[in-house]
Amino acid sequence: MKSNEIKGYFYKHKNEPLSIIDAIDKAEEYISEMREKKDMETIPKYLKQYAWEYFREVKLDEEKLKSLAIYVIDKIYRVTAEMTISDVYTKSFYAKILPFFWDTFQNRGIDVFFIVDNTFNNDGKFELIIELFSLSGIAVVTPNGDRNLEYAEVEKQIKDYMAPVRMIMYIERDDSVNYLDKVIEIAKKSNYLCIFRNKPSKDPHIEIISSETNS
């Protein structure tokens, strides 16, 4: 499946992805290697090529594509939430690898609405998640910023992103506002694949929200 160029690069560097999810599971390893080599281009280039060849060669039906999309977006959230270092190499990985996955899923009819309910301390993790997911091409909506947004403002942002069918993440910092039930209702009335996470980042459990338009 892999071209000789891809095989050769990963053979020399002993970090070959053994499956498509390795590009996500090993994100921190790849970012660490980029940082060590002071190279923001090479690993993203070959990982993207690896993913392109995978999706070209492997035939995935709709359910398998959905399962992969769910895994990728939730896993990268968990990786981000546990991240201890964020720098130009981190940002390069998110900006150069992940958009390919989102585009591939959307081109095959899988649009994701990822809803996160968690409590974040004042350690910068909340802001980091928003920054890196935004860099990856996800439209991030949150009521928490310099001021807490009213629900009407949140609803407008979500619907504005839904109009061109952007991949969306909705996330709240804490219980200072709680629009989750209303946001979930928007998700239910959409054509999106809706994922709800309300567990700590180390817990892999999530909930898939049934969309009324797809039921």
Sequence and secondary structure as in RCSB ss.txt:
>XXXX:A:sequence
MKSNEIKGYFYKHKNEPLSIIDAIDKAEEYISEMREKKDMETIPKYLKQYAWEYFREVKLDEEKLKSLAIYVIDK
IYRVTAEMTISDVYTKSFYAKILPFFWDTFQNRGIDVFFIVDNTFNNDGKFELIIELFSLSGIAVVTPNGDRNLE
YAEVEKQIKDYMAPVRMIMYIERDDSVNYLDKVIEIAKKSNYLCIFRNKPSKDPHIEIISSETNS
>XXXX:A:secstr
   HHHHHHHHHHT   SSTTHHHHTHHHHHHHHHHHT SSHHHHHHHHHHHHHHHH    HHHHHHHHHHHHHH
HHHHHHT    SHHHHHHHHHTHHHHHHHHHHTT  EEEEEE    SSSHHHHHHHHHHHTT EEE S SSS   
HHHHHHHHHHHHTTT  EEEEESSTT   HHHHHHHHHTSSSEEEEE S TT    EEE  TTT 
